[in-house]
Amino acid sequence: MDFDLSEEQSMLKDALSRLLSDKYDFDSRNQVLAGQEGWSLDMWTRLAEMGLMALPFAEADGGLDGGPVDQMIVMEELGRALSLEPFFGTIVLGGAALRLAGSGQQRAALVPQLADGSLKMAVAHTERHSRYDLNHVETTAHKTGDGAILNGGKSVVLDGDCADKIFVTARTGGDVRDRQGIGLFLIDAGAKGVTRRGYANQDGRRAAELTLENVVAEDVYGDPDDALPVIEWIAEQAIAALAAEAIGVMSVMHEITTEYLKERKQFGVPIGAFQVLQHKAVDMFIALEQARSITMYATMMADNDDADERSRAMAAAKVEIGRAGRVCGENAIQLHGGVGMTMEYSVGHYFKRMTMIDKTFGDADCHIERLAAMGGLFGQ
């Protein structure tokens, strides 16, 4: 199988890499992180001008007909830069909800606004007691003649504090853990009854706690009583994107560490001359390449219509990415010594982001249990 990028994909990768290298180095990112918003409107505008916001949507809806590989390229480069902009919440999560659950009319109304960067979105699904179980939904939706009224709360809504519109999952019937009776609704972030408390996660990325009190939903997406399969697909598309971002994060950790081993001297020689440290660097490289392979597999499976095969692929990717990220991160910190623990040095920030990627939509331990329950990657 040919894994080489097409000419257009190579150009996309090179252009985005140049932009982030020129305008978004580590010091610039720290300035953005310290700002009131926690992300850069200027960089957001530049990403939109490159067409990245329109990339995953069909041309008929106002997009550029990009696929999972294009998104993999973008997410890897954003991972290398430790981007703080709300691309994941808006395009990966919100965009997937719109593509997978939206009607032609709904997509036509929102895709152009997403494409030009004027609209930011988020998906609110996690709740205080749900952990990693997507079917655990306590937020309620009371159906009315024109739509639904939502009540409840959502936690860790990624990029939720800056979103203009938010997809919210809510229960229309059944028990809190039933697979049936879950709907997907769109609300305006400024609607009456919506309360948001924004904050920074451990890696600097923004999230919000969301409280809904008699909030009138703007629209319902898909079947209001059977949206869980779509919600699971949204999460699986997000896992493929996170895996690609993780490759960017781990690649930089490996590059920074090997360069440090060449420059840092002890007993009059570079510490990279010591064989035991070389072995640690090799361990990082092997973990990175194994993670890269499973990420390619997850990317190819992201649009697979077979929910069972897709779920297995994403669980396997989450397991491998989580384990590889820990190998790369722990070795990077150890090989740097004390400087690796300081806020002024970049490697610790990369490890923080890698840790948060592992926890998002289920960590490695969670997914290895799921994979075992499904009979392994290829079933029994």
N, C-alpha and C positions, 0 to 999 in steps of 0.2 A: 504494500500500500504506500502511496506517495504522500508524505507528510510535509512536503515543501510548500511554502506559501506561494500564492499567485503573485503576479507582478503588482496588482492593485493592493493586495494585502501587505506586501513588503513595503510599498510606498506609504500605506497608512501607518504601519509600525514605525518607520523611519521618521515620518513627519511628527507623530505624537511624541516620540522619544526626543527629538530635537526641541520641540516646544517645552516639554517638561524640564529638560536639561538646562535650557536657557532661562526659563522664567520661574522655575519651581525647585531650586536647590534646597538643601536642608535648612539653611539659614532663612531663606524666604518662607519656607513652610512654617518655621517656628514663629515668624512674625504674624503669619495668617492665623496660626493656632492661638496666639495671644490676643487676637482681635475680638471684638464684641460678637461677631457672627460665628467665628470659628471656622470659616471657609472663605474663599476668595471669589467675589462676584466677577472680578476681572478674568480670572482663570475659567470660571464657569462660562463666561461669554466667549472666550477663545475656543473652548471645547465645542460649544454650539456652532461657532463659525466654521470649525473643521468638519462639521456634519456628524459628530459622534452621537448627538442626541437623536438624530433621525435614522441612525444606522440599522437598528434591529426591526424597523417597521417596514411593511410592504409599501412598494412604490404607489400603489393604488390608494393608500391611506395617507400619503404625503411623506413617506420615508424613503430609504435608500436600498431596501431589499437586502440588507446584510443578514448574515446567519450567525450561528453559534461560534464559528471560528473567528469571525470578525470581532465578536464580543470578547472572545478569549484574548485576542491581541490587545484590545483596549484595556481590559482589566489587568493584564500582566504589566503593561506600562504604567498604569495608575498605581499598581502595587509597588513598583520600583520607586516611584516618587513619593510614596506614602500620601497620596492625594487625600485631602480632607473634604473635597467638594461632594455634594449630595447625588453623585452619579448612581451609586448603588440603590439608594432608596427610590430615586426618580425613574431611572431608565431600566435597571435590572429588575427591581421588584414591581414598581408601578407600571413600567412598560410591559412586563410579562402578564400582569393582571389584565391590562387593556387588550393585549394581543390574544390571550387565551380565552378570556371571558366576555370581551366586548363585542357588541354587534357592529355591523358596518357603519351604522349611524353614530354609534358611540365613539368608534375609532376616528371617524372623520371629524368629530367635534374636538377631540383632544390631541391627536397626533401632531397636527401643525403647531400647536402651542408648545408641545414638548420638544419638537424638532428645532424650534428657534430659541429655546432656552427660557421662554417667558413663563412656563408653567413647571412647578416642582411638585412632586408627588411622593407619597409614602404608602406603605401597607402596614396596617395595624392589626396584628393577629395574636401575638403573645400576650398571655395574661398572667397574673401573679401566681396562680396555682397550676398553670398548664405545663410548665417545664418545656420539654421538647415534643409534647404530644399535640399534633395539629388538630386533632379531633376534640380536644378539651376547650370548649367555648362556653363561657358563662354570660357574656354580653348578649342581651336580648334584642330582638327586632319584632316590634308589634306591627303587623301588616295593617295598612289603611287602604282606602280606595285608590289613592294616587301613589302610594309607595310604602314607606315604613318609618317607624319612630324607634330610635336606638337608645338604649340605656345600658350603662356598664363602664368598664375601664379596660384600658390596654397598657401594657408595659413594654419598655425598651423598643419603642417605635423608631426604627432606624431612620435618621434624617427627618424625623417627624416634626421637629421644632421649626423648620423652615418651609415645610410643605404647604402648598396652596390648597391642594385637594388630597384627601386621604381615603384609600380603600380600607373598609372596616369589615371584619367578619363578625357575624352575629347569629345567634340561634333563633330560628323561627319555630322550632318545635323539638320535642324529645328531651332526654336527659343531657346533662352537661358533657358527657363523654360519648354520646351517640354519634355515629358517623353520618346519619341522616339528620336533616333539620338545621343545616348550616347554610347561610347565605352570604353573599359578597356584595357590599353596598358602598357607594361613593358619597362622601360628605365634603362640604366646603369647610376648610380648617377654621374659617372665621364665623361659622354658623352659630346661631344662638344655642347655648347649652354645651358648647365645646370648650373644654379647659385643657390647656397644654402646659406642662412644666418641662422645659428643655434643660439639658445638661450634657456634659462631655463624658464619654466613656473613658476607660483606662487608656485607650490608645489615642485619645483626642477627638475621635469621631463623635458626631452629635447624635443624640437620641432624645426621646420625649416620653413622658407619662401622659396618657390621654384619658380624660374623664368625659363621659357622654351622659347628659341629662335631658331626656326628651328631645333628642336631636333628629330633625327631619332629614332623611336621606335624600340626596339629589336624584339618585338612580340606583337600580339594582342591576348587577352584572351576572348573567347566566341564570341558572335555576336557583331561586331563593331557598329551596328546600334541599338542594343536593349540590352544593358548591365545593364540597370537600375534595373531590378528585382534581378540580382545577386548582384549588389552594395547594394541594400537594405538588402539582406540576409547577406552580410558581416557585415553591420552595426548592424543588429540584433544579430548576433553571438557575436559581440563585446560588445553589451549591456549586454548580459547574462554573459560574462566574467567580465565586470565592476561591475555588481551586486555582483558577488562572491568576487571580490576584496574589494568592499565596506563592505561586512560582516566582512572580516578580519580587516579592518580599524576600524569599529564601535566596534568590539569585544575588541580590545585593548583599545580604548577610554573608554569603560565601565569598563574594568579591572583596568586601571590606576586610574580612578576616584574613584571607590569603595575602592581601597587600600588607596588612599589619605584620604578619609573620615575616615578611621580607624586610620590613623597615625596622622593627623593634629589635634591639640588640641586648644580649645578655652574655656575660663572660667574653665580651669582645666579638661575638658572632651573631648574625641574625637568628632569632629564636626559631625560624623556619628550618634551620639546619638540624634541629633535633628531631629524630625519627618519630618519637611518640607524638609530637605535635603535627608532624606531617600526616600521621595516621588519622588524627582527629579531623584534619582538613579533608582528607579523603572520605571519611565517614559522612561529612557534610555533603560532599559532591555526589556520593552514591545516593544519599537520601533525596537530594534535589532531583536527580535524574529519574529515580523511581517515581517521585511525585509528578514529574513532568509527564511521564508515560500515562499514569492513571488520569491525569488532567485531560490529556488528549482523548482518552477513551470517554470520559465523562462529557466532554464537549461534543463528541460525535453522537452521544446518546441523549443529549439534552432535548432534542426535538422528536425523539422516538415515540411513536404512538402507543407502543406496548408499555403500559404503566408498570408492569411487574419487572420487565428487563431494565427499564429506566430507573426504577427505585433501587434495584440491586447495584447498578452502576454508580449511582450517587452515594449510596452507603459505602461502597468500596473506596470511592474517591475520598470521602470524608475521613475514613479510617487511615488511609495512607497519607493524606495531607496532614492530619493531626499528628501522626507519629513522626513524619519527616520534619515538620515544623519544629517539633520539640528537639529533635536531634540537631538541627541547624542552629536553633536559637540557643540552646544550652552550651553547645560547643563554641559558638561565637562569643558568648559572654565569658566563658572560662578562658578561652585563648587570648582574649583582650585583657584579662585581669581586672584590676580595679577600675580602669577607665571605661570598661564596658558597662558599668553600673551607673555612670553619671548621666544627668539629664542633658549635658552639653554635647555628648557624643551620640551619634546616630544609631549605633547598633542596638542599643536598648530599646529605642522607639520601634525599630523593626520587629524585635521580639515581642513587644507588647501587641503590635498589630497582628502578628502571627498567632498569638494566644487568643485574641478576640475572634479571629477567623475560625479557629478550632471550635470555639464555643457557640458560634452562630449556627442555628438550625441543627444543633446536636453535635456533641464532641465525638472524638474517636471512640471512646468507650461505649457511648450510646449507640453508635452506628455499627460497631462490631457485634453488639447484641442483636440488632435488627437484621444484620446480614446473616448471622447464625440462624436466626428464626426463619429466614427465607431459604435456608439450605445452601448458603454460600453465593458467590458471584454468579455462577452458572446453574444454580438450582441443584436439586437432588436427582 
